[in-house]
Each structure stands twice: as structure tokens, then as C-alpha cells.
Amino acid sequence: MNPAIPLANSLHRATIEALRRQAPFATMADDEVLWLVQRLSVAYYAEHGVLLEPTQAAPAALFIIKQGTVSGVTADGQAVFQLAAGEMFPLGALLAGRAAANRYVAAADTFCYLLPAADFHTLLARSTEFNDFCTRRIASLLEESQRAVQSEYALALDDEHRFARPLGGLVRRAPFSVAPATPLAEALAAMEAARIGSVVVVDDAGAPIGILTLKDVLARVTLAQVPLSTPISAVMTHAPATLPDTAPVADALVLMARQGIHHLPLVSEGRLSGVVSEKDIFALRRLSVDGITSALARTDDPARLPGLAHDIGDLAHSLLAQGMDAENLTAIISSLNDRLTERIIAFESETDRKLAGLRWCWLALGSEGRMEQTLATDQDNALIFEQANDTQREALLAFAQRVNARLDACGFPLCRGDIMAGNPQWCLSADDWQRQFTQWIDHGTPEALLHASIFFDFRPLAGDAALAFDLRAWLNRAAQKNPRFLHQMAGNALRNRPPLGVMRDFVLSGDDAHPHTLDLKLTGATPFVDAARIFALAAGSPQTNTAKRLREAAHALHIPDGELADWNRAFHFLQLLRLRHQHARLRTGQPPDNHVNPDTLNPLDRRILKEALRQARKVQARLAMDYKL
């Protein structure tokens, strides 16, 4: 290494311009960047030269890579990550005042800017943007990427944060409410006078206990010929879904799509504070959720369903283009797909007399079971029923095959692995499902572990949900009693390593059909999904969603909040990158997939992708530690 060379004043401008191309310097104030540059020195390291050793002392400086690449090497000599131009290290050691955990070695001839440790801490106090980046690195990068996406789609300034707005901001009038004993005639007259579509029923403390909408009036009052002197409590929807008035608009979108409702009471400190409708929400921008959900509920013609499925895809594209985050977007896609599937199931079950009196439940599996569907998804489903004779089993199987065929016609391709309810192997009684799960748990073969990774994410979608809930409770008890099986699942999950390279950023696929790409589903999102599933089974959690599983596991496993937040941010960035890639392919008439060429990514997304895959490694490291693998 050459001695550090002080930067001459004539180089300040060029250095500032170089730093400005990278986060967090791009958003820092001019005087803060100049202050930084005036305190930098430059050091050269030849290939294989050591930049930093994991000694007992805290690092003397922050390294910012100007040119070249640097590898992080563990104590046993294994290179575990690679850093490129613009990246900084060792942030964790500097922030904690401890020694670096890894040795840093130049993977090629490398130049670095060096900032003395004392100046690093001064800059933390001086610059909010620098502090935010260093302490919330992946969160800060994701926020910058989100801003870039919104800019790319040329969103109006007024629309940028629509989904993060508090719901209370949509309320335009004081909520109209009545007591449970109020006669229907009085409540309906007040609704007509106020020209509103719903009335909330509250208790003495002002808390919502019911709701009645104009749509309810037709079915429950007019057609049922209920006297108008009847108390409203006799026909209202009890225990309606509510949200705090401080909740973001995105939460209401998910809840309305999931439950098929159009009016949502808001509460503040337990009391009714307002009511919002889908009309209020989509007054922010013309969207079609209301049209889709209403059309699904109204249609009596199965031939219309493929068109409505296409509308769901269009809506997903619109929400993506408008900057909605991946967690809420995949939840909305899954919720609307649920509604479509429920409508198909209703068409096929209500007209089949052979199903009368049978207890059955349609199970969503895989990404649908986890509420994580993207724009490229096939069918993964199964059927559970109580007890049935041979004739009834044949009727249930024929019903499932009809549903699978209709889903295929709606753009959800038949599963290539035949994991569908129309396959006799996956149309089973509750006792048969327990026997099947027991066989997988007891044997732990590669095929059993593969099936477990798909079927153990089941959730009820239509029919008698109690059958699914009972099976989930049984499965959690069975898995917890068999630590060997969880150990085998952990070992199997660790075979799928995130594709981070040692000599280059990423390990790319050799697949002839997708050369020079990363599979963002298999090698990106799946490590998080697999780890979360194992954590949930070990903890006895009923959750199937990956983020919710990780949040519950964090408490049981004593995982720090910051580490958990980084895991979920990384997972959702990978999901968002998948959605954006699929969206781009669909816009150009290509079938959606998950294979991304990292060379096509902008520098910011490429940098976040590396960080997200590092977080996947950290999740796997936790899994390996817990199961001593």
C-alpha cells in the first residue's frame, strides 16, 4: 500500500462529482459533501492486498471504494461477499466501536477514499442523510429506489404518497351512527336525507358494533319483508371490520379487497371517527378495484370471469406504476385473485347437487397460500373434506377439476407439477391429509421435503375453513414434536444459496433459456420464504405469509428488531424487483418470468440487490445456527 495521499484542492470538484453518483452522497447538502471531501485521503491497494484486518481494535477509518473491488473474507479464509465502487465499509464496526468481523482484501487493483474514524462520527452528527444511510442502510437505499421508480413512471407530485396517507384525511363529514335499538324506518330515512350509503351502529361508548349498507337493505329488509319497525341490530352486519383513522390508505385497500367490502368504519381510541368508502379512496386516482370487486360479486355469467381476471392484472400494473410497495401490492393481487377463485367455486358448487351436505374446504397453496402472488403465477391448490363415500369423493374430484379448468381459462395456468385439487392425490379427507403429512414428516425424503415446502403454506380460501384450521393446529403440533424433520427442512433450505459471487458481484445462471440471469424467485425470495416457514413451524405459528412469519419468529427467537426489519425490507425489494421485471415483459408482449439480467439494472437497484442477497445469507446463517448446520 502506498502512503495515503492528501487530496489537493483542485481535485475537490472531481471527487464531489464522483461521490454524488452514489447513495447517500447524492442527497446530502453541498456543504456536507464538501466538508467530507476536504477530510478524505486516497489509498491504493494492489490485487490481493489487505485493506483491513479483524484485529481487536476498532477501525481507524471509513473506506469508500473509489475504483476496484474488495472481498470480505472470514477467519477460515472463505470469501463471503464482494464490494464495488461507491460502497463503504466497515460501517457496523465503526458504528459499534468494535473490531471488523471480516478481513477485507483487494480482489483487483483498488483505490479507496479514507475518512478518519473521528471525522466519520462527526459527519454522522452533522448530516441527517449520512446518518440515516449508515444506520438504516438497506431501508435508505430502498427509499431512494422507490423515488426513482415513481420518477420513472412520471407520477404527479400530488400522487407520490397517496398510499401512505392516513385514512382520516379522506373523511369529509362527521360519521352518521345510530344506537342498536333504532327502528329501521328512522335509520333509512336519515340515510336518505344525508345521501349516504351506510350507517354505523355504535354502543354507548361510541364503539362500532355493526354496519348496514344500502346493498344489505335490499337482501335483508326489502326481499326478506322485514317490518320497518324492526331494530337495526336485527339486520346489521355484526362486528364490522375497522381500521384506526391513522392507518395508511394501503391498509384499507388490502382489507376491502380481502373481505369484499365497500365501506370501512374508522376508529380513534376505540370510538367511531369516520367512514370511508372505496369511492373515497379511488377519488385519489381513477382505479378499478371497485369495478372489479362489484363485477365479481354481481356477475352470473362465468364467461365474464376471464375478462375480470384481466382487469385484476391491469389494476396490479397500475398500482405498481404508482409506487405501491411490494407487501401491499402482492396482498391486493392475492386478495382479488381470491375473490375471483371464490366466484368460480361458487358457480361450480352451487349447481352441483352431489355436494349438498358435504363439508369441504378449498385450500390455497404456495405463493397464493402466503398471499404473495406476483404477475406470473400458476395454480397451486388442494381440497380437504370431512368424510365421504366413493360416490361423494368422485363428485368432489369432478368439482375440483371444473374449478381448475375455469382458473386456467382465467389466466392461471394448470400446475406443471399437477399440484391441484383436481388431482386425486391432493383431494383428500382430513384424516388422509394427516396421514400424508405424517408420512412426509416421518420420512423426510427429498420429495417429502419438496412437498412440505409447498403444502405446508396452505390456507383456507372457500368452503368450511374449520377443516383447514384444525389441520393447521394438528400440523404445528406434529412438526414441533419432530425436531429431526425441522432439521432436515433447514438442511434442505440451506442448499439454495443466494447467488453472490466472490470474483464478481453475482453468480449467474447457465440455463440456455435464460443465459446471464438471476432467478429472483428461486435464489432470491425463496431463502426468506423457506427460513420463515421453518421458523413458523418451530414456533407453532398459524401464519403463512413470509413477513408475518418472520415478525412472529423474531419474538420467539429473540431476533433484534433492526435485523428483522432488514430481512423484511430485503425480501420485499426482491418481490418488487420481480414485479417490475414481469411488468416490463408484459408491456412488451413477452411472458412474465423471474429471470433478471443484473447488467440491465440501474446502479442503485444493482446495489440494493446485492444488499438484499446479503440479508438472505444472514437469514440462512440464523437458520444454520439454530439447527447447528
C-alpha positions in Angstrom: 0.0 0.0 0.0 1.2 3.4 -0.8 1.1 6.1 1.9 -2.2 7.9 2.0 -2.1 10.9 -0.4 -3.9 14.0 0.7 -6.4 15.3 -1.8 -5.4 18.5 -3.5 -7.9 21.4 -3.7 -8.0 21.0 -7.5 -9.4 17.5 -7.1 -12.3 18.5 -4.8 -14.7 19.2 -7.6 -14.0 15.9 -9.4 -14.3 14.0 -6.1 -17.6 15.6 -5.3 -18.9 14.7 -8.8 -17.8 11.1 -8.3 -19.4 10.8 -4.9 -22.6 12.4 -6.0 -23.3 9.4 -8.2 -23.7 7.2 -5.2 -26.0 7.0 -2.2 -26.1 8.6 0.3 -23.9 11.4 -1.1 -26.4 12.1 -3.9 -28.9 13.5 -1.4 -26.5 15.2 1.1 -26.3 19.0 1.3 -23.4 20.6 -0.7 -21.7 21.9 2.4 -21.8 18.4 3.9 -20.2 16.7 0.9 -17.6 19.4 0.7 -16.8 19.0 4.4 -16.4 15.3 3.8 -14.2 15.7 0.7 -11.9 18.1 2.5 -11.1 15.4 5.0 -10.6 12.4 2.6 -7.4 10.9 1.6 -6.8 8.3 -1.1 -5.0 5.0 -0.7 -4.0 2.4 -3.3 -4.1 -1.4 -2.7 -2.6 -3.9 -5.2 -4.6 -7.1 -6.0 -4.6 -9.5 -3.0 -3.5 -6.6 -0.7 -5.2 -6.5 2.7 -7.1 -3.3 3.4 -8.3 -4.2 6.9 -7.7 -7.0 9.4 -10.2 -8.2 12.1 -8.0 -7.1 15.0 -9.1 -6.3 18.5 -9.0 -2.5 17.8 -11.9 -0.5 16.2 -11.2 0.6 12.6 -9.2 3.8 12.2 -11.1 4.9 9.1 -14.1 4.5 6.9 -13.3 3.1 3.5 -15.2 4.3 0.4 -14.2 2.3 -2.7 -13.3 4.7 -5.5 -12.2 2.1 -8.1 -11.8 -1.6 -8.0 -13.3 -4.4 -5.9 -12.9 -5.6 -2.3 -13.7 -9.1 -0.9 -14.8 -9.8 2.6 -13.0 -12.9 3.9 -14.0 -14.9 7.1 -11.5 -16.1 9.7 -11.4 -19.5 8.0 -10.4 -17.9 4.6 -13.8 -18.1 2.9 -14.7 -15.1 0.7 -18.3 -14.4 1.6 -19.1 -11.1 -0.2 -17.7 -8.6 -2.7 -17.9 -4.8 -2.6 -17.7 -2.5 -5.7 -17.1 1.2 -6.4 -19.2 3.5 -4.3 -19.7 1.1 -1.4 -18.5 1.8 2.1 -17.1 -0.4 4.9 -16.9 -1.4 7.8 -20.0 0.5 8.8 -21.1 -1.9 11.5 -17.7 -1.9 13.2 -17.4 1.9 13.2 -20.9 2.4 14.5 -20.4 -0.1 17.3 -16.8 0.9 18.1 -15.6 -2.7 17.7 -13.2 -4.6 15.5 -14.2 -5.6 12.0 -15.7 -9.1 11.7 -14.0 -9.9 8.4 -10.7 -9.4 6.6 -11.1 -7.0 3.6 -8.9 -7.9 0.6 -8.5 -6.2 -2.7 -9.9 -8.5 -5.4 -8.3 -6.3 -8.1 -6.1 -3.2 -8.0 -8.2 -0.9 -5.9 -8.3 2.8 -4.9 -10.2 3.8 -1.7 -11.1 7.1 -0.1 -10.3 7.1 3.6 -12.2 9.1 6.2 -10.7 9.1 9.7 -13.0 7.5 12.3 -13.3 10.7 14.3 -14.5 12.6 11.2 -16.9 9.7 10.4 -18.6 10.2 13.7 -18.7 14.0 13.3 -20.3 13.6 9.9 -22.9 11.2 11.4 -23.9 14.1 13.8 -23.6 16.7 11.0 -25.6 15.1 8.2 -29.1 13.6 8.7 -28.9 11.8 5.3 -25.5 10.3 6.0 -26.6 9.1 9.5 -29.8 7.7 8.1 -27.9 5.7 5.4 -25.3 4.3 7.8 -27.8 3.3 10.4 -30.6 2.1 8.1 -28.6 1.2 5.0 -31.0 -1.1 3.2 -34.0 1.0 4.2 -32.4 4.2 2.9 -31.5 2.5 -0.4 -35.0 1.2 -0.8 -36.5 4.6 -0.3 -34.2 6.1 -2.9 -35.1 3.3 -5.3 -38.8 3.8 -4.7 -38.4 7.5 -5.5 -36.6 6.5 -8.7 -39.5 4.2 -9.7 -42.1 6.9 -9.1 -40.0 9.3 -11.2 -39.7 6.7 -14.0 -43.5 6.5 -14.3 -43.8 10.3 -14.1 -46.2 10.4 -11.3 -47.7 13.7 -10.4 -46.3 15.2 -7.2 -49.8 15.1 -5.6 -49.9 11.3 -6.1 -46.5 10.3 -4.8 -47.6 9.3 -1.3 -51.2 8.5 -1.8 -51.0 5.0 -0.4 -49.2 6.2 2.7 -51.8 8.9 3.5 -53.7 8.4 6.7 -57.3 7.3 6.1 -58.6 10.1 8.4 -57.6 12.6 5.7 -60.2 11.1 3.4 -63.1 11.8 5.8 -65.3 14.7 4.5 -68.2 14.6 7.0 -68.9 13.6 10.6 -69.9 9.9 10.7 -73.6 9.1 10.8 -74.3 6.5 13.5 -77.3 5.1 15.4 -78.0 3.0 18.5 -78.8 -0.7 18.2 -82.4 -0.2 19.2 -83.1 2.4 16.4 -86.0 1.3 14.2 -85.1 0.6 10.6 -87.5 3.3 9.3 -85.7 6.0 11.3 -82.3 4.8 10.2 -83.2 4.6 6.5 -84.9 7.9 6.5 -81.7 9.5 7.9 -79.6 7.8 5.3 -81.8 9.1 2.5 -81.7 12.6 3.9 -77.9 12.6 4.2 -77.5 10.8 0.9 -75.1 8.2 2.3 -74.7 4.5 1.5 -74.2 3.1 5.0 -75.0 3.6 8.7 -72.8 2.5 11.5 -74.3 1.1 14.7 -72.4 2.1 17.9 -72.7 1.1 21.6 -73.0 3.5 24.5 -69.2 4.2 24.4 -69.3 5.1 20.7 -67.6 2.0 19.5 -68.7 0.4 16.2 -70.6 -2.8 16.7 -72.4 -3.1 13.4 -73.0 -1.6 10.0 -75.8 -1.6 7.5 -75.4 -0.6 3.8 -77.9 0.0 1.1 -76.9 -3.2 -0.5 -77.7 -5.0 2.7 -81.2 -3.3 2.8 -82.2 -5.0 -0.4 -81.4 -8.5 0.7 -82.1 -8.3 4.4 -85.0 -5.9 4.6 -86.8 -5.5 1.3 -86.7 -9.0 -0.1 -87.0 -10.5 3.3 -90.0 -8.3 4.0 -88.7 -7.3 7.4 -91.0 -4.7 9.1 -89.5 -1.2 9.3 -90.3 -1.1 13.0 -87.6 -3.8 13.5 -84.5 -2.6 15.4 -81.5 -2.1 13.1 -79.5 -4.6 15.3 -81.6 -7.4 13.9 -80.3 -6.9 10.3 -76.9 -5.2 10.6 -73.6 -6.9 9.9 -72.2 -7.6 13.3 -68.6 -6.8 14.4 -67.6 -5.0 11.1 -64.0 -4.6 10.0 -62.5 -1.4 11.2 -59.2 0.5 11.0 -57.6 3.3 13.0 -58.0 6.6 11.3 -54.2 6.9 11.4 -53.8 3.7 9.2 -52.5 4.3 5.7 -54.7 4.1 2.6 -52.9 0.9 1.5 -54.2 -1.0 4.6 -57.8 -0.1 3.6 -57.2 -1.3 0.0 -55.9 -4.7 1.2 -58.8 -5.1 3.8 -61.5 -4.1 1.3 -60.1 -6.4 -1.4 -59.7 -9.3 1.1 -63.2 -9.1 2.6 -65.1 -7.8 -0.4 -66.5 -4.8 1.5 -67.1 -1.2 0.2 -67.5 0.8 3.4 -65.0 0.9 6.3 -65.6 2.5 9.7 -62.6 4.3 11.2 -61.9 4.5 14.9 -59.9 6.7 17.2 -59.2 5.5 20.7 -62.0 2.9 20.2 -64.7 5.4 19.1 -66.1 5.8 15.7 -64.3 8.8 14.0 -65.4 8.4 10.4 -66.4 6.2 7.5 -64.5 5.8 4.2 -65.7 4.0 1.1 -63.9 2.7 -2.0 -65.3 5.7 -3.8 -63.4 8.0 -1.3 -60.2 6.1 -1.8 -60.3 5.9 -5.6 -61.2 9.6 -5.8 -57.4 10.0 -5.3 -56.9 8.5 -8.7 -59.1 6.6 -11.1 -58.6 2.9 -10.3 -60.8 -0.1 -10.9 -60.9 -2.1 -7.6 -64.5 -1.0 -7.0 -65.5 -2.1 -10.5 -63.6 -5.4 -10.2 -65.0 -6.4 -6.8 -68.5 -5.3 -7.7 -68.5 -7.0 -11.0 -67.2 -10.3 -9.4 -70.0 -10.1 -6.8 -72.7 -9.3 -9.4 -71.9 -11.4 -12.4 -74.0 -14.5 -13.0 -72.2 -15.4 -16.2 -69.0 -17.5 -15.8 -67.9 -16.4 -19.3 -67.2 -12.9 -17.9 -64.6 -14.1 -15.4 -61.6 -14.2 -17.8 -62.2 -10.6 -18.6 -62.3 -9.7 -14.9 -59.1 -11.6 -14.3 -57.5 -9.5 -17.0 -58.8 -6.4 -15.1 -57.1 -7.6 -12.0 -53.8 -7.7 -13.9 -54.3 -4.2 -15.3 -55.0 -2.9 -11.8 -51.8 -4.6 -10.5 -49.8 -2.8 -13.3 -51.4 0.5 -12.3 -50.7 0.2 -8.6 -47.1 -0.9 -9.4 -46.6 2.1 -11.7 -47.9 4.4 -9.0 -45.3 3.3 -6.5 -47.2 0.9 -4.2 -44.8 -1.2 -2.0 -44.5 -5.0 -2.7 -46.0 -6.2 0.6 -49.3 -4.4 0.0 -49.3 -4.9 -3.8 -48.9 -8.7 -3.6 -51.5 -8.8 -0.8 -54.0 -6.9 -3.1 -53.2 -9.1 -6.1 -53.7 -12.3 -3.9 -56.9 -10.9 -2.4 -58.5 -10.1 -5.7 -57.4 -13.5 -7.1 -59.1 -15.0 -4.0 -62.3 -13.2 -4.9 -62.2 -14.5 -8.4 -61.5 -18.0 -7.3 -64.3 -17.8 -4.7 -66.7 -16.8 -7.5 -65.6 -19.7 -9.7 -66.0 -22.1 -6.8 -69.5 -20.7 -6.1 -70.5 -21.2 -9.7 -69.4 -24.8 -9.7 -70.5 -25.8 -6.2 -73.9 -24.2 -6.0 -75.2 -26.0 -9.1 -73.8 -29.4 -8.1 -76.4 -31.3 -6.0 -74.0 -34.1 -5.3 -72.1 -31.7 -3.0 -75.1 -30.9 -0.8 -74.5 -31.7 2.8 -70.7 -32.3 2.4 -68.1 -30.4 4.5 -65.2 -29.4 2.3 -62.7 -26.5 2.0 -60.7 -25.3 -0.9 -57.0 -24.8 0.1 -54.7 -22.2 -1.4 -51.0 -23.3 -1.5 -47.7 -21.9 -2.5 -47.5 -18.1 -3.1 -51.3 -17.9 -3.1 -51.3 -19.5 0.3 -48.8 -17.0 1.5 -50.7 -14.0 0.0 -47.6 -13.2 -2.1 -48.7 -13.7 -5.7 -47.0 -11.7 -8.4 -47.9 -11.1 -12.0 -46.6 -14.5 -13.0 -48.4 -17.3 -11.2 -49.8 -20.8 -11.9 -52.2 -22.9 -9.8 -51.3 -24.5 -6.5 -54.3 -25.7 -4.7 -55.9 -28.7 -2.9 -59.2 -29.8 -1.4 -59.9 -31.1 2.1 -63.2 -32.7 3.1 -64.6 -34.4 6.2 -65.7 -37.9 5.4 -67.2 -39.1 2.1 -68.2 -42.3 0.4 -66.7 -43.3 -3.0 -69.6 -41.6 -4.9 -69.1 -38.3 -3.0 -65.4 -38.4 -3.5 -65.9 -38.7 -7.2 -68.2 -35.7 -7.1 -65.7 -33.6 -5.1 -62.9 -34.6 -7.5 -65.1 -33.7 -10.6 -66.0 -30.3 -8.9 -62.3 -29.6 -8.3 -61.4 -30.4 -11.9 -64.0 -28.0 -13.2 -62.6 -25.2 -10.9 -59.1 -25.9 -12.1 -60.2 -25.7 -15.7 -62.0 -22.4 -15.1 -59.0 -20.9 -13.4 -56.8 -22.0 -16.3 -59.3 -20.2 -18.7 -58.8 -17.1 -16.5 -55.1 -17.0 -17.0 -53.9 -19.1 -14.1 -52.1 -22.0 -15.9 -52.5 -25.6 -14.8 -49.7 -26.5 -12.4 -46.9 -28.3 -14.3 -46.3 -30.5 -11.2 -50.1 -31.3 -11.1 -50.4 -29.8 -7.5 -54.0 -29.1 -7.9 -57.3 -30.1 -6.2 -58.4 -31.9 -9.4 -55.6 -34.4 -8.9 -56.9 -37.3 -6.8 -53.7 -37.3 -4.8 -54.5 -33.8 -3.4 -58.2 -34.2 -3.0 -58.3 -35.9 0.4 -60.2 -36.3 3.6 -59.0 -34.6 6.8 -57.7 -38.0 8.1 -56.0 -38.7 4.8 -54.2 -35.3 4.9 -53.0 -36.0 8.4 -51.6 -39.4 7.2 -50.0 -37.8 4.2 -48.4 -35.0 6.3 -47.2 -37.7 8.9 -45.5 -39.6 6.1 -43.6 -36.6 4.9 -42.6 -35.6 8.5 -41.5 -39.1 9.5 -39.6 -39.9 6.3 -38.0 -36.6 5.4 -37.0 -37.7 1.8 -36.1 -35.1 -0.7 -39.5 -35.5 -2.3 -41.2 -35.2 1.1 -39.3 -32.0 1.9 -40.2 -30.5 -1.5 -43.9 -31.3 -0.9 -43.8 -29.9 2.6 -42.4 -26.6 1.2 -45.5 -26.3 -1.0 -48.3 -27.8 1.0 -47.4 -26.5 4.5 -48.2 -23.0 3.3 -51.9 -23.8 2.9 -54.7 -21.5 4.0 -58.5 -21.8 3.6 -60.0 -20.0 0.6 -63.6 -21.2 0.3 -65.8 -23.6 2.0 -65.6 -24.8 5.6 -62.5 -23.0 7.0 -62.7 -25.0 10.2 -61.3 -28.1 8.4 -58.2 -26.1 7.4 -57.8 -24.5 10.9 -57.9 -27.9 12.5 -55.4 -29.3 10.1 -53.1 -26.4 10.8 -53.3 -26.9 14.5 -52.6 -30.6 14.1 -49.6 -29.9 11.7 -48.0 -27.5 14.1 -48.2 -30.0 17.0 -46.8 -32.8 14.8 -43.9 -30.6 13.5 -42.9 -29.4 16.9 -42.8 -33.0 18.2 -40.3 -33.9 15.4 -37.2 -31.7 15.6 -35.4 -34.1 13.2 -37.8 -33.2 10.4 -37.3 -29.4 11.0 -33.5 -30.1 11.0 -33.9 -31.8 7.6 -36.0 -28.9 6.3 -33.4 -26.5 7.4 -30.6 -28.5 5.7 -32.6 -28.7 2.5 -33.3 -24.9 2.6 -29.6 -24.2 3.0 -28.8 -25.9 -0.3 -30.3 -23.0 -2.1 -27.6 -20.3 -1.6 -28.1 -16.7 -2.6 -26.2 -16.1 -5.8 -23.5 -13.7 -4.6 -20.1 -14.1 -6.2 -16.6 -13.9 -4.9 -14.8 -12.8 -8.0 -17.8 -10.8 -9.4 -21.0 -9.4 -7.9 -23.3 -12.3 -8.8 -23.3 -16.0 -9.7 -25.3 -16.1 -12.9 -27.4 -18.9 -14.3 -26.1 -21.2 -17.0 -29.6 -22.0 -18.2 -29.7 -22.0 -22.0 -33.2 -20.5 -21.9 -32.2 -17.7 -19.6 -28.4 -17.0 -20.0 -26.6 -14.5 -17.8 -29.5 -14.1 -15.4 -30.5 -14.5 -11.8 -33.7 -16.3 -10.8 -35.1 -13.8 -8.4 -37.7 -16.2 -7.1 -35.7 -19.4 -6.6 -32.4 -17.9 -5.4 -33.6 -14.5 -4.2 -37.0 -14.7 -2.4 -37.1 -18.4 -1.7 -34.3 -18.4 1.0 -36.5 -16.0 3.0 -39.7 -18.0 2.4 -38.0 -21.3 3.4 -36.5 -19.9 6.6 -39.7 -18.2 7.6 -41.7 -21.5 7.1 -39.3 -23.4 9.3 -39.3 -20.6 12.0 -43.2 -20.7 11.9 -43.4 -24.5 12.3 -40.9 -24.5 15.1 -42.9 -21.7 16.9 -46.3 -23.2 16.2 -47.4 -20.1 14.4 -50.6 -20.3 12.2 -49.2 -17.6 9.8 -48.5 -18.5 6.2 -47.3 -15.0 5.0 -43.5 -14.7 4.9 -43.2 -11.3 6.5 -45.7 -12.2 9.2 -43.9 -15.4 9.9 -40.6 -13.6 10.3 -42.2 -11.0 12.6 -43.7 -13.7 14.9 -40.5 -15.7 14.8 -38.4 -12.6 15.8 -40.1 -12.5 19.2 -39.7 -16.3 19.8 -36.1 -16.4 18.6 -35.0 -13.0 20.2 -34.0 -11.5 16.9 -33.2 -7.8 17.1 -35.9 -5.5 15.6 -33.4 -3.9 13.3 -32.2 -7.2 11.9 -35.8 -8.3 11.3 -36.7 -5.1 9.6 -33.7 -5.5 7.2 -34.8 -9.1 6.4 -38.3 -8.0 5.5 -37.1 -5.0 3.5 -34.8 -7.2 1.6 -37.5 -9.8 0.9 -39.9 -7.1 -0.3 -37.3 -5.5 -2.5 -36.8 -8.8 -4.3 -40.6 -9.2 -4.6 -40.8 -5.6 -6.0 -37.9 -6.3 -8.5 -39.8 -9.4 -9.7 -43.0 -7.4 -10.2 -41.2 -4.7 -12.1 -39.4 -7.2 -14.3 -42.7 -9.0 -15.0 -44.5 -5.8 -15.7 -41.8 -4.7 -18.2 -42.0 -8.0 -20.0 -45.8 -7.9 -20.2 -45.7 -4.4 -21.6 -43.5 -5.6 -24.5 -45.7 -8.7 -25.2 -43.4 -11.2 -23.5 -44.5 -13.9 -21.0 -43.6 -12.8 -17.4 -40.8 -14.7 -15.6 -38.4 -14.2 -12.7 -35.0 -14.2 -14.6 -33.3 -10.9 -14.4 -30.0 -9.9 -16.1 -28.3 -7.8 -13.4 -26.4 -5.9 -16.0 -29.7 -4.3 -17.1 -30.4 -2.9 -13.7 -29.5 0.7 -12.8 -26.6 1.1 -10.4 -28.9 1.8 -7.4 -31.0 -1.3 -7.9 -28.0 -3.4 -8.6 -26.5 -2.2 -5.3 -29.7 -2.9 -3.4 -30.0 -6.3 -5.0 -26.5 -7.2 -3.6 -27.5 -6.0 -0.1 -30.8 -7.9 -0.3 -29.0 -11.1 -1.2 -26.6 -10.5 1.7 -29.6 -10.3 4.0 -30.8 -13.6 2.6 -27.4 -15.0 3.6 -27.9 -13.6 7.1 -31.3 -15.3 7.4 -29.7 -18.6 6.3 -26.9 -18.0 8.8 -29.5 -17.8 11.6 -31.1 -21.0 10.3 -27.8 -22.7 10.3 -27.0 -21.5 13.8 -30.4 -22.6 15.2 -30.1 -26.1 13.7 -26.3 -26.5 14.0 -25.8 -26.9 10.3 
